[in-house]
Amino acid sequence: MKVLIVDDSRAMRMIVTRTLRQAGYGGAEIREAENGAQALAAIRADKPDLVLCDWNMPEMSGIELLSTLNQQGLKIRFGFVTSEGTDTMRERARQEGALFLIAKPFSAETFGTALTPVLGPPS
Amino acid sequence: MSEISHSIERDSVIEVTRAVCECLLGDLAEPCSQRRPLDGTDELVASVTITGVWSGDVSVRLSPALATRLAREIFEIDPTSVDEVGVRDVLGEVANMIGGNLKALLPEPSRLSLPRVVRAPRGVGSELTQAFVVGSDDFEVSVKGSSDQPMVRS
């Protein structure tokens, strides 16, 4: 199982990776990207099973990435991990096809609740 | 913390900061009345700007020692391996998380900037400045409305 973590903060990419492990998904093969543009190239090169993406990033934001994926017909399971979990953003994410929006700060339990319906129960 | 307000309340700052600190450090930050005297070095200040019905800056100010501890915990490396880039990355994310959660309490639409991190001497507190102690370190979170919208309740 390949998971692409997209965040402009290296610290947050590490925290997401660690939380995946704590939630029981430590067996996932982790790929990383620093912004939406880099993620788009990574997705085209090697389609991941799930994208965990920040919203607010330089170059290309998370929602711009998801919109671009939709426009290009690239069907990817996609969820946001962001510090800005407003109702408007949740609705926009849902309309673009995001499966969930996890608001920072989060816990392993939060990850488990969001990821189990998408990836199945942790091993 | 769920009620939408046209201002940022001190209780919200405390609640959000404690949750962020617990997530990043595994420790609860406790609010305190004031910080200990500075030992002479500059501090690190990470800030984000909220623009909308309420506009202003949310800043986190802390010592280089606490910043290094944060980076060490998050990157799971020894203190000597922590570099300035890593420290700034971690502090920017702290400001992003606190600012993003406070923004969620304000009326929409509003925007959150990318974080910026600078070194600066300890300055005068903003309209709303809250000190915290975590372990043997302390830090502060401040909220400052823009000049035409100083709608911050302390």
Interface residues (C-beta under 8 A of the other chain):
Chain A: D8 S9 R10 A11 M12 M14 I15 N56 M57 P58 T82 S83 E84 G85 T86 D87 T88 A103 K104 P105 F106 S107
Chain B: A19 V20 E22 C23 L24 A71 I74 F75 E76 G86 D89 V90 G92 E93 N96 M97 G99 G100 N101 K103 A104 E108 P109 L112 L114
